[in-house]
Amino acid sequence: MTVRIALVCMATFWLSACATVTPITGQLSGEVLTRWQQRTQRLEVVDQWDIKGRMGVRTADDGGSATFVWERTGQTHRIEMFGPFGSGRITIEQTPSGATLTDGDAPPVLADSAEELLYYKVGWHVPFQSLESWLKGIPSPIVPYHSLEVDTEGRASGFTQDGWEVSIVDYDKGDLLDLPHRVFIHALPGTVHLVGESGEDLGDRLDVRVVLKRWQITNETPRT
């Protein structure tokens, strides 16, 4: 089965807390700017990881949550989700040629992206392409961003990009780099159009909260 859909949407949750980020507002100093730029350059080339966490999605009147494992090697992604809306395990695999969803013994479902498949399966609009960068703590290099806030260590605490307000609440200190522990994203008005199962208009409120329990980079050099 092949699915082609318009990403209007759906769903909820509230999640749980490491080193809280204290942002610097206004123009960045030379030292902080240098740290931010160096950190961004290192993270932009990271394309192999093993992540485990919990994701919650909330609209004005509904929501859900799921545990997920996200493995990436270059342009190949494998995302396993456990328990969205009381379901079992679903697996989404994405390559440059497209994405496939498997759910038990049901026939595979094909689409262009993981984002389309997750919406098709559970009604969640999660911007996976941008989330690849946001979970690293940096804006996506694909589209412009603004309202950047950075702490004294050169770590982003928040920014706005592509209709989403991204907040990085805190970081875990890793062997390679400090990586986000909690990432909250909020759809700005007009970014999504939420539609219920019966076609009713549910407005445009959408919040996605991610708490990361495991964040392992597999193609970086340890910090010295």
KEBAKE-155957 format. One record per atom (N, C-alpha, C): x, y, z; residue in one letter. Coordinates in steps of 0.05 Angstrom, whole numbers, plus 5000, padded with zeros to 4 digits. Example, Ala and Ser with C-alpha at 12.3 -4.5 7.8 and 13.67 -1.06 7.14 Angstrom:
// residues 2
526448865156A524649105156A526449345156A525749555142S527349795143S525850015157S
// end
This chain:
// residues 224
501749765000M500050005000M501750255000M501050454984T502550704983T500750924993T501851095010V500251315021V501351585012V499651765003R500352034997R498452215012R499352385030I497552535047I498452815050I496552995056A497153265064A497553265094A499653395103L500253375132L498653595147L496153525153V494553685171V494653515196V493253535217C493853355239C492053315263C492453245283M492353115308M492653045336M494252995355A494852845379A496052955405A497252725440T498652865462T500552745483T501152965502F502752865525F504253075540F505052995565W506853165580W509052985591W511453075588L513752925596L515353035619L517452885624S518952965647S521353155645S525853175668A528453335672A530953195676A537353555683C540053535676C541053815678C542453905662A543654175664A541854365649A540254525663T538454715650T540054925636T539155005613V540555205597V539655485605V541555655611T541055935617T541856105593T539956205578P540556325552P541756605555P543256685535I544256955532I542357095512I541257315519T539557455500T541057685488T540157785464G541557995451G543857885434G545658065426Q547857985408Q549957815423Q550857605410L552757425422L555557555423L556957505445S559757605447S561457435428S563957535423G565657395404G566357115413G566857075439E567656815450E565256625448E562956715456V560556535455V559856475427V560056675409L559456625381L561256415369L563856435376T565856235366T565155955376T564355935402R563655675412R561155565398R559255735393W556855655379W557455555351W559055705337Q559755635309Q561355375308Q563255335327Q564855095327Q563054855334Q561354885353R559554675361R557654595338R556554795324T554754745302T556254595279T558654675273Q560154535252Q560654245259Q561254185284R561653905291R559053745289R556853865298L554253725299L553053685271L553453875253E552253855227E553153605211E555553515217V556553285202V555953015215V554753025239V553952785253V551552655238V551952425227D549752295213D549551995220D550651925243Q550351655253Q549751665283Q547551555291W546851565319W544951345328W544751315354D542851125366D541551275389D538951335386I537451495405I535151335416I534651365441K532251245454K530951465471K528351485469G527051685485G524051655486G522751865495R519751865496R518752115483R516652085468M515552305453M512652345460M511852595466G509052655471G508052865452G505652835443V504453025424V501753125436V501253385434R498853495445R497553695426R494953675422T493453875408T491654025428T489854175419A488054325437A486354145454A485653905443D483753735458D484453435457D486853375450D487553085448D490553055450D491452805453G494352765454G495052475458G497652415458G498552145462G501552145465G502751915472S505551895476S506551615467S509151595463A510351345455A513351345462A514351105467T517251075469T518351025441T520751125435F521851085408F524851025409F525750885389V528550835385V529150925356V531151095353W531751205326W534651155321W535150985301E537850925292E538251045264E540551175261R541151295235R544051215227R544351145201T546951105189T546951245162T548151475161G548051635136G545251715130G544251645106Q541551715098Q539451495103Q540251295118T538451075125T537551105154T534951115158H533751155185H532050905191H532150825216R530350625227R529150725253R526550755253I525150865277I523150665287I523450575311E521550395324E520050555345E517350525344M515650655364M513950455378M513850485405F512450285421F510150425436F507650345430G505350435446G504050685438G504350795413P502751035407P499850975406P498251115423F495351075426F494650785432F496350655449G495650385458G496350165438G497650235416S498350035396S500849885405S501749685390G504149545396G506549695385G508249545371R510649665359R510249705329R511049945320I511150005292I514050075285I514750005260T517450065251T517350225225T518850445224I518950615201I521850615191I522350545166E524950555155E524950755131E526950925131Q527151135110Q529851135097Q529851145070T532251165054T531751395034T533851465018P533351674998P531151604978P530551354975S528451274956S525651264967S525351304994G522651305005G522551185033G520151145043A519851045071A517850825071A518150635090T516450405093T515650375123T513150315127L512150265154L511249975156L512149835177T511149565182T509949555210T507749405211D506249375237D505349095239D506848925252G506148645255G506048505229G503848355225D503448205200D502048355178D501348605184A499948765163A501748825140A500648865116P502348925093P503849185097P506249215088P507849465091P506349695077P506749935088V505650175077V507950345067V507750455043L509850605031L509050895029L511051075032A510651365028A513351495022A513251755019D515751895012D517451945037D516251955061S517752035084S516651905110S518351895131A517451805157A515251985168A515352235162E513352425172E510552345162E510352285136E507752205125E506751955137E508551755141L507651495152L506751515181L508051675197L507151705225L504451845226L504052035209Y501452165208Y499251965199Y499951815179Y498051615168Y497251415190Y499251325206K498751105225K497351205250K498351425262V497151505288V496251795289V496451935266G495452205265G497252405278G499852345280W501752525292W503352675270W503352935272H504953095254H507553165268H509653015263V512253065274V514253135252V515453365252P517153445229P519953315231P520053055223F522452895226F524953015213F524553125189Q526853225174Q528353445190Q526753625202S527953835219S528853725246S527253535256L527953415282L530653285282L531553195259E534253075257E536353275268E536053525262S537853735272S537153835300S534553875305W533653985330W534453805354W534453535350L535253365372L538253365376L539753475357K542553515361K543153785375K541053945376G541354205389G542154435371G541554395345I542254605325I539954635306I539654875293P537554895272P538254725248P536154665233S536554515208S537954705188S539854595173P541254765153P539654815128P537254695126I535654705101I534254975098I533255085120V531655335119V532755535139V532255795135P533155995154P531955965182P533256075202Y532256085229Y532656355241Y531356415263H531656665277H531156635306H531356855321S530856855350S532656655365S535156625357L536956445369L537756535397L537656355416E538756405443E540756195449E543056275460V545356095465V546356145493V547255935507D548455975533D551456025531D552756065554T555656135553T557455915543T556355665541E557955445530E557555425500E556055595488G555555585460G553355385452G551755305471R549555115466R546955265462R545455195442A542855325437A540855255458A539355455467S537055405485S534455445471S534555565448G532055605433G532455755407G530555725389F530555865364F527855815350F527255965329T524855925314T525655865285T524255655274Q524955565247Q522655435234Q522055515209D520155385192D517355355206D516655565221G513955555234G513855425261G516255335271W516355205297W518055355316W517155365341E518755485363E520055255377E522755245377V524255025388V525555105415V525154955436S526255005462S527854765471S530454805477I532154595487I532454645517I531154495533V530854555562V533454495577V534754275571D537254205584D538854005568D541353965576Y543153795562Y544353585581Y545153365569D546753165583D549653185572D551553155590K554353165582K555252885573K556052875547G556852625536G559852605533G560852375524D563652335519D564652505495D562852555477L563552695452L562752995453L560253035459L559053305460L556753305480L556153545490D553653575506D551353555486D549453385493L547153335475L544553375489L542453465475P539953535488P538753295504P537553365526H536053175542H533053205538H532153465538R529253515533R529053735512R527453675491V526953855469V523953885466V522954125468F520154185465F519754355440F517854285423I517354445399I514354515399I513854765390H511154875390H510654985362H508454905350A507655005323A506555285326A507655475312L506655745312L504055755296L502355945302P499755955289P499955945258P498355765247G498355735218G500255525207G502055415224T503955225214T502654955207T500754865223V499254625217V496354685218V494754515205H491854525206H490854265216H489754255240L488954005252L486153935245L485753685237V483153585229V482553325244V480153305255G479353065270G478552835252G478052605264E477352365248E474852405231E473052575240S470552625226S470652865208S473152975205G473453215188G473053475203G472653475229E472153725243E474753875246E474554145246D476854325249D477754325278D480254255284L481254245311L483254475317L483454665298G485154885302G488054835295G489854995305D492654965297D494654945321D493554885345R495354845367R496654565366R499354555367L500754305367L503354335382L503754165402D506254155417D507353875417D509953855412V511353595413V513653625434V513653435453R515753435474R517253165473R519853195472V521652955470V523452955494V523552725508V525552685530V527352455521V529952515519L531852315509L533152175532L532951905532K534151735552K536851625544K537351605518R539851515507R540451665482R542851785481W543651945458W546551875452W547051695433Q549751605426Q550451685398Q552651835395I553651895368I555651675361I555551565337T557251345330T559251415308T559451675301N561551755281N562852015288N563552055313E564852305322E567352225337E569152425340T571552385355T571152475384T571852315404P571552395432P572852665438P571652815456R572753065464R575453025478R577253215475T579853195487T580153405509T
// end
